[in-house]
Structures are given as C-alpha cells and as structure tokens.
Amino acid sequence: MTSSAMRDLMSITERPEVISLAGGLPDTSTFPRDSYAALMSKIAANELANALQYGPTEGLAIARDCIRFVMEAEGVKVDPDDVIVTTGGQQVLDLVCKILIDPGDVIVAEGPTYPGAVSAFTSYQARVEQIQMDEHGMNPDALRERLAELDREGARPKFLYLIPNFQNPSGVTLSEARRREILEIAREREILILEDNPYGLLRYEDDPIPTILEMDGGESVIYLGTFSKILSPGIRLGWVTAPRPVLEKINLAKQAADLCASSLAQHFVAGYIMGGGWPEYMASLRRLYRDRRDAMLDALETELPVETTWTKPSGGLFIWATLPDYIDTTDLLARALRENLAFVPGRAAWVDGQGGSSIRLNFSGSDEARIREGVRRLGLIVGEQVDLYGTMTGKPPRREAGPYLPLEGGRVVPISPQRRAAGGEGS
Amino acid sequence: MSMKVAVLEGGRSLERGVSLRTGGRVKDALERLGHEAISLDADTSLISNLRAHKPDVAFIALHGRDGEDGTVQQILDLLGIPHTGSDAGASARTADKSIAKRRLVAAGLPTPDFFVLDDTAVRDLAAVQLVPEIGERLGWPMIIKPALQGSALGLTLVRGEADVPAALLSALSYDSRILFERHVEGRDLAVTVLIGPEGAEALPAVEAIPEGDRYDFEARYEIGATRFECPANLTADQEGQAANLAVRAVEALECSGFPRVDLILAENGEMTILEVDTVPGLTQTSLVPLACGAKGIDFDSLIAKMLELAVGG
C-alpha cells in the first residue's frame, strides 16, 4: 500500500454517512454560544480597530500573558517575553524545521508518531528516525542505541521530537523517570528536544507529570503549545517557548512566513481565557471526553475479538489498537468504508511502512452512541477477517465462536513491539 | 452546438479523489468549448439532480465501483440520457477482471494466466487448499488482487504460499471476488484507443518507467516515483503489436469511447494484456491526455471528441 493510495482512501472518510473515528477533532459544538457572542461584542465595542490590525510578530501582550496563565495550569512558569504566539502548533513544527533543518538532517521521533509532524519534517527533507514506544513511551535504552548507530554513521540528530502526554497517535504517556532520562541523554549530546504538548490539560485521571520544559529549566527544550484542543482549532493559535537564540531565529522566520498570528484570534483567546470561564469549560471538556473514552474502551472490550489489543490512555483524544499481524489495516479501511466506518491506518504514523496492523481511533469527535456503533462495526469486520484467516490457515481463532463476549480481565496491553519491516529502513 | 452536459464525478468509490480532479478539468474544458457544464456528485441526490437538470448528455468522470462497472451507465440508459464511454454491458464485463480476462482468452488474446475465487469459495469450500496447485500453474511470485478494483489498492505481489492468506484478506477487503494472476515482469505500456464510427484507432503507446535503479513493484503507483515516456521507445514492430493488441482487446470487450489498455512487454519480447480501463483518468498526470497530446489532440479537443462520440455525432 502506497501513501498516495492511502490519501485516496482517506478522501472518502469525510462523507456525512461515515462514522469517522479517524479525525483528531475536539468537539467544538460544546463551546458556549453566548460566551462567544458576548466576547465578540465586547471586542467590537472596545478594541475593534486593534483587533483588526497587524500585531507584533511575537504576539500581542494580552495573548502572551494569557499563555503564561495557561502554562501555569500545566505547572510551568514562563516569562511572557519568552513566548511567541504562532498560527497553530503546526506552524511551530514548520518554523523549527526552517531554522534548524538542512536536507538530510536527522530528527528522532517516537514510533508511532504524529503524521502531521512527519509531513512538516519531510517537507524540509529531514530524515526521520523513529524509536519504538512501549506502554511508558520512548525507551531511553533504545534511544541510546539508535543514537550510537547514528554516531557510527556520522549523523547527529538536530532534535528529538516528543509528545509526552497522551501521545498522538498512541495515547501513551511518557513516564516521569523516562522524561528525566531522555532529557539527560539530550543534554549530554547537546541535542535539542521539541516537546509537543497539545493534550496535557486533557487529563482524565492520575496526577500530572512535569513537562520536560520544566525539568530542563529552559536550556535545551523547545516547547510547543496550542489552543486547538483546549479551546478551538479553528482560531489557529499556538505558541512556542525556547532557549533565547532559538526563539530569536523563530521570530525572524515567523516574520518572513506570516508577519504575525491573527490579532482578532488573539483578542478572542485572551478575552475568553482571562475572563474567568475557561477553567469551567476545561472541566466540562474533560468530563465529556473521559466519558467518551470510557465508552470506547468499554465497546472495544465487548466487540473486538481477543486477538486485538489496545492502549488505555489517561487523557487526550486517541486510542491505538493493534490487530493480528496478518491484517493490513490500510486495506481494512476499504472494508470499513463499505460499512461507513473510518479510522486512521497505523502505517500513517510511521515513515518506514511499520504500523500496518494498527489503527488510531479518536474518541473526542463523536458522541457515545456513534462511538459504540462505530466500534461495533469495527468488531464485525475484524471478526470477519480473523474468521476468514482461521479458515484459510486451518487455525481456528482463539476466541469462542459466537458473539464477541467480554472476557475476564482487561486485555489492555502496551503497544505491541513490532518487527522492523523487512527492507523498510535501509541505509 | 452548445449542449447542457452533466459531469458525473466523485461518488463512493475509493478513487473519489482522482475522479474529482478529472471532473474539474473536464468541466473547465466543456465551458471553454461553449457548453453548459453541471458537476454532479454520484450520491443519493444523483437521480433527482439528473431529472431536475435534464442534461443533453452525461460525461462520466467516475472511477471504480458504480462509475465503471455499468451501474451509472444503466441508470443513464433508463433515463434516456446519452453518456460518454462504454455502454452498461461493456462496462460491467470490463470492470470485473475475471470476466474481462475470460473474454480476452476466448478471443485468442494473450493475458497472464489466472485463477478466480469468490469469498464464498474461500469460506465454504476452504479453497485455499488449492494454493499449491495454483502456485504450480501460475508460478511464484504471483499477484493477488480484487477483481473489481482498478488502481493498485488491495493488490499484493505474493512470494510464496505462506503469504497467501494475508494477501487474500487484503484483496477481499475491496471485493468479494479475487484473482490470482501470473506475475509478468517487463515494461509497462498503456495504449489509448479511440473508438469512432469508422472503427478503433490506437494512439501512441505511453510507457510508465519506475524511477530508481531497481524495479520496485510499488513505485509504479506512487506519484513522483514513476515517469512517463510518450511515445514509448518501441521498435516499429513492437508499436504495431501494441496497437494491434489494444484494438483487439477493446473489440473483444465491445468498449466504446476512449478506453485505455494496459500491456506488459515481457523481457522475452512477448506482449500481454493486463487490463482495460473504460473510464481512464483525465487528470494533469493521466496517461490518456498524454497519448492524445502525442497524436496532436489537445485536452479540449479530446473532451469535444468524447462528447461527440457520446451523442453519436
């Protein structure tokens, strides 16, 4: 399966009759209409000329102060002067590559990783090296090994790309001990870390783990934040904080790219978040997504054959499920679309063709009834393939015949270690 | 004469993206030619839209299921709307590769040897037990692919018996009928055939050449990984043979319009017919416009000609 074929498949997942567990969408229908209307009228009455004007490249003071406030909620203290407001988090990925990456440079990322980051990296002709994750995130030993291999090749990575909280696509959280260890490795080798944290505030249980930025104290971490998942992706606002020399270069690059982020959006965000209603809105989002996550986990347990495993994220938007290795999930998507169901095939999250038996499921963008129905359909088609494979190989499936009954004990397991695809990542 | 033309595009097919690109280009060309063009998505509103707009002719820019398998052609016949391309029967028998290949064989034309299985045979007859015999007949490696899918989707190059079950699962994800097909290594040629009232005429062959030093199976389908040479670098004999096979293939399948015939020129010099596409893509990078260009037919003239053939002009 090629990436163009996958693009063709994904182009029909957006039809209205399709239950899409494929997107990465927050549920924007939950945003209170009257808050929006009141806020925009206030901006119109008091600040319209400014809101419609260009702003400084680093962002409006009110927006940067609001980011300071949001970062405090993540447990990090930042000086607003060390923040640049960007056009979404995606722009940070682009700008960081623009200032740091020359063709052929290496970026080390988690495996699987966010496909949108891979697009940004490869558009600067970076070589992306992925390190297999387990249930605690990237394994520092595996990282050391790969860095040593890269050393022997004479390749020094420009930066390490990490999504430590409820990672996209795996839902896995990088443990505190590993954060420290990876930071240590990065410091020793003078490699920057790009910490991407879109979901940190969408935690549904357990205590927050400090960000790598906080552990680092501002020496070797470029930190990327975004309002997309905690307010709205439509307003296209994110931010970056980084060591001074890096931040100055990002500022210049941003100036060339788009002068400044939308002033109107910055007024809106600052007005809303500093207006007092935001913590309550976040609490409502967390309740909503937690219930949807639980509905999905519950449905997976009931509907999926035992040959399947999945992660149990304590926050964020995604669950990563792994099917038996004889099922190709890109082809399975074609089958699923015939049942009006869509998901993201796992191969999208790897640069070298791995992930072919995994899928990413989003639970934030659909209500519980659609999640249950979507997972029911998924169970049917996976069950059908497991049965068919059993018939073909003479190995009956491990589960009992009949409907997919809940099994005793959880089948929630870490991301399964996968073999490196044969001939995948050559020299 | 200015006509009202419905451009049928999109649909539920897995090749929806390509179809929309083809449809967009066709609509622009129709407007340049002075026609009134309406884009219609092949969804639940298609029939009511056709009734409401009462087009003089339909331009089919749909790929894959519904668009190429005769479904839409039959609907248009029933509504009395002439359309571009092949009729419903030819579309149906060409789209299903198991039927098309049987026709070609019956007409004495070369096509890689094959074996067909339905999902019911796999399930109820445990037909996978036949794999050793299939392997003996077709040789390894072989191709396993869905009967109805036009692009590379669901297609696997299978190297040995152990890989067959997973490849069957992939192919059966697209269609309930699948083909085992002998793998022929060689040069990929595509010949567009113009079928007019005076008969069928082959346009210059296009060769798809995978980039890179190694023959990479997947590269053939990856944008940028393949370059096209038109006309293909063939001897006069080979060019003649390609044209002859292409014309005889579309005649055997009773196609109309501008079908595209995909051929393989094997290393031993033999030429064989891989498949026929009754609604080939007309995007910026598609092969049919390329072949027409080599013949001095520009895109607008191609569209005008297709329309003219549809209304029997």
Chai-1 contact restraints between the chains, C-beta under 6 A:
chainA,res_idxA,chainB,res_idxB,connection_type,confidence,min_distance_angstrom,max_distance_angstrom,comment,restraint_id
A,T2,B,E218,contact,1.0,0.0,6.0,A-B,restraint_1
A,T2,B,Y221,contact,1.0,0.0,6.0,A-B,restraint_2
A,T2,B,E222,contact,1.0,0.0,6.0,A-B,restraint_3
A,S4,B,E222,contact,1.0,0.0,6.0,A-B,restraint_4
A,S4,B,I223,contact,1.0,0.0,6.0,A-B,restraint_5
A,A5,B,L153,contact,1.0,0.0,6.0,A-B,restraint_6
A,D8,B,L14,contact,1.0,0.0,6.0,A-B,restraint_7
A,D8,B,E15,contact,1.0,0.0,6.0,A-B,restraint_8
A,D8,B,G17,contact,1.0,0.0,6.0,A-B,restraint_9
A,L9,B,L14,contact,1.0,0.0,6.0,A-B,restraint_10
A,S11,B,R16,contact,1.0,0.0,6.0,A-B,restraint_11
A,S11,B,G17,contact,1.0,0.0,6.0,A-B,restraint_12
A,I12,B,R16,contact,1.0,0.0,6.0,A-B,restraint_13
A,Y326,B,A166,contact,1.0,0.0,6.0,A-B,restraint_14
A,D328,B,S170,contact,1.0,0.0,6.0,A-B,restraint_15
A,D331,B,G154,contact,1.0,0.0,6.0,A-B,restraint_16
A,D331,B,S170,contact,1.0,0.0,6.0,A-B,restraint_17
A,D331,B,S173,contact,1.0,0.0,6.0,A-B,restraint_18
A,L332,B,S173,contact,1.0,0.0,6.0,A-B,restraint_19
A,A334,B,L14,contact,1.0,0.0,6.0,A-B,restraint_20
A,A334,B,S173,contact,1.0,0.0,6.0,A-B,restraint_21
A,A334,B,Y174,contact,1.0,0.0,6.0,A-B,restraint_22
A,R335,B,S173,contact,1.0,0.0,6.0,A-B,restraint_23
A,Q385,B,L169,contact,1.0,0.0,6.0,A-B,restraint_24
A,Y389,B,P165,contact,1.0,0.0,6.0,A-B,restraint_25
A,T391,B,R123,contact,1.0,0.0,6.0,A-B,restraint_26
A,M392,B,V128,contact,1.0,0.0,6.0,A-B,restraint_27
A,M392,B,P165,contact,1.0,0.0,6.0,A-B,restraint_28
A,T393,B,P165,contact,1.0,0.0,6.0,A-B,restraint_29
